[in-house]
Every structure is written in C-alpha cells, then in structure tokens.
Amino acid sequence: MSANDKLRAEARFAKSAKTPNEKAASSERDAAAKAVRDNMAKLKELRLAREAANPTPVATKSTRAKASKAAKAEKKEAPALGEWLAGQQSGGRRT
C-alpha cells in the first residue's frame, strides 16, 4: 500500500466517523421525519374514511346540460370584436 492510498483510507475513515453531536442531530432529524410521515398517514386515513362515508355527488346529465346552457348564455353577452375595438378607440386607447 502506497502512502497516497494510506492517506485516502484515513481520510475516508475520518469522514465516515461521526461525532456524538452529529449522531444526536441525525437521530433528531430522523425522529422528526418519522413523526411527519406518521401524521401524514393518519390524515390520509381520516380523509379516505370521510370520503367513503360522504361520497361526492356525481354530476348528472341534466346538471351538466344546465351548466352548458348557462355558459352559452354568458358567451352571447360578450360584445363582438368590432364593437369592442370601437369602444377602445372611443375610450382613448390606441388600437
């Protein structure tokens, strides 16, 4: 083993060895991450249970037809392009 290889091995060992402070910090971080994951899992279970108990209503054909008629009525109220441009010009806008 050359001197260079020995130095690299020692540096790698020193890098992998953690101090007690680093170990405590990583264990705290792991505990916090686990707590977050557990809370998310609990909230997901509650949401799924709530959705199963109260399913969302499915839109029927008549409901969709009423919605599309309302959308068509709103479309008809929009001014034509020529009218809109005339309004812009009379309002002092350069078009």
ZIMO-V623456 format. One record per residue. SS is DSSP state (A for helix, B for strand, O for the rest). PHI is phi in whole degrees, 0 to 359 (* if undefined). PSI is psi in radians with two decimals (999 if undefined). Layout:
ss phi psi
SS PHI PSI
SS PHI PSI
This chain:
ss phi psi
O * 2.25
O 279 2.95
A 295 -0.61
A 294 -0.75
A 297 -0.68
A 295 -0.72
A 295 -0.72
A 296 -0.71
A 295 -0.72
A 295 -0.71
A 295 -0.71
A 295 -0.70
A 294 -0.75
A 295 -0.62
A 290 -0.65
A 282 -0.44
O 284 2.16
O 259 2.58
O 280 2.83
A 302 -0.60
A 298 -0.77
A 294 -0.67
A 295 -0.74
A 295 -0.73
A 295 -0.71
A 290 -0.62
A 290 -0.62
A 296 -0.76
A 296 -0.73
A 296 -0.69
A 294 -0.71
A 294 -0.72
A 294 -0.69
A 295 -0.69
A 297 -0.70
A 295 -0.79
A 297 -0.73
A 296 -0.73
A 295 -0.71
A 296 -0.69
A 295 -0.72
A 296 -0.77
A 295 -0.63
A 294 -0.74
A 299 -0.75
A 296 -0.73
A 296 -0.77
A 295 -0.66
A 294 -0.72
A 295 -0.73
A 293 -0.60
A 290 -0.62
A 286 -0.65
O 234 1.43
O 294 2.56
O 288 2.46
O 292 2.44
O 270 2.37
O 292 2.21
O 273 3.02
A 296 -0.71
A 293 -0.60
A 293 -0.73
A 293 -0.65
A 295 -0.72
A 297 -0.71
A 294 -0.69
A 289 -0.58
A 294 -0.70
A 295 -0.67
A 294 -0.68
A 294 -0.65
A 295 -0.66
A 292 -0.62
A 296 -0.67
A 292 -0.45
A 284 -0.30
O 289 2.40
O 288 2.73
O 291 2.81
A 300 -0.75
A 298 -0.72
A 294 -0.70
A 296 -0.78
A 297 -0.72
A 298 -0.72
A 297 -0.68
A 294 -0.73
A 292 -0.70
A 290 -0.38
O 275 0.03
O 92 0.21
O 268 2.56
O 268 2.03
O 238 999
